[in-house]
Amino acid sequence: MAKSLKKGEILLLENLRFEKGEEKNDKNFAKRLAKLGDIYVDDAFPDAHREHASIVGLPKYLPSYAGFQFLKEIKYLSLVSKKPKHPFLLILGGAKFEQNFQL
């Protein structure tokens, strides 16, 4: 499908977490993904901590960039950590509700 794309078209992949090699950061899976594109743009700041093939493996095989939303989140977190204007309130999440609380 990727080879038949016309100029200006995009290919949207199914959720990569369904692939065996994704969560294992499999080098061969990352290489297969890299063959589908020309550049890698990561705009998923909340997932940047994961050592998955599409996050840390793929950038080894393609020119890689942070997306606009990713940069925006870094900008605002940097403002809070370097020179916060007082008074301020920071609410920072990280754990998923289902993982910490029984329903």
N, C-alpha and C positions, 0 to 999 in steps of 0.2 A: 504494500500500500504506500509506503514512504517513497518508493521509487517512481510511483505514478503521479505524485503531487505536481500540480502546476504552480507557476510563480504566484506567490501571494496566498497559497493555500496552506493549511496546517493539518497536522495529524494529532488527534487527541488519544492518548493511550489509556487503557483501563488502569485502575488503581494498581500501582506497581507492587504493593505489599502482598498481592496474591502470588507473585512469582517467588520461587524458592530462593533464588540468588539475591533478592533485594535485601532482606534483613540480615543476611550473612555477609553482605558487602562482597559478593562474589566478583572477582576480577573479570571473568569471562562474560558475566551478565552486564557489567558496566561497559565493556567493550562493544557488546551487541547494541546496547542503548546508544552509544556514541556514534555508531554507524547510521543512526536515524536522523542525525542533525548536524548542524555546522557550528553552533555555539551552545553553551549551557548557561541559563539564567536561573538563579535560585531566588525565589520570592517567598519562600516558606520559612521565615524566621523562627516560628514556633517549633519547626522540625529540624532545625539546623544542628541540634545536638546529637542527632541520631547517626550512627555509623552504618548507614545503608549504602548500597551500591549507587543509587540515584542521587545521593547527597555528597558522599566523600569519594566514591569510586569514579563516577562519571567525569568530574572535573579534571581528572588525571589524563583524560583522552580528548578533551575539547577545550577551546578557549572558554573561560568561565567568568561570570559576572554576578554581582548581587543585583537583584531587581529593585524597582522603585520603593515598593512597600518594605522590603528588607532594610534598605538604607534609611527609610523614614523611622522604623522602629529603633535602629541603632542610634540615630540622631537624638531621639527623645530620651532613650535610656542614658545616653552620654550626658545630656543636659542635667539629668537628675543626679548622676553619679559624680559629676565634676563640680558644677556650680549651681546647686539648687537654689531657687528663689524661695525665701521663707515668707510665710508658712507654706508647707507643701504636704501632700499626702501621696504616698505611693502604695498601690495595691498591686502586687506581683503574684501571679498564679503560676502553677507548674504541674501540679498533680491533677489527674482526672478524677472527677467526683466518684465514678464507679470503682476506682482503684482504692479509695480510702474510706468509703462509707458503705455500709451494708444497706441495701434498699429493701 
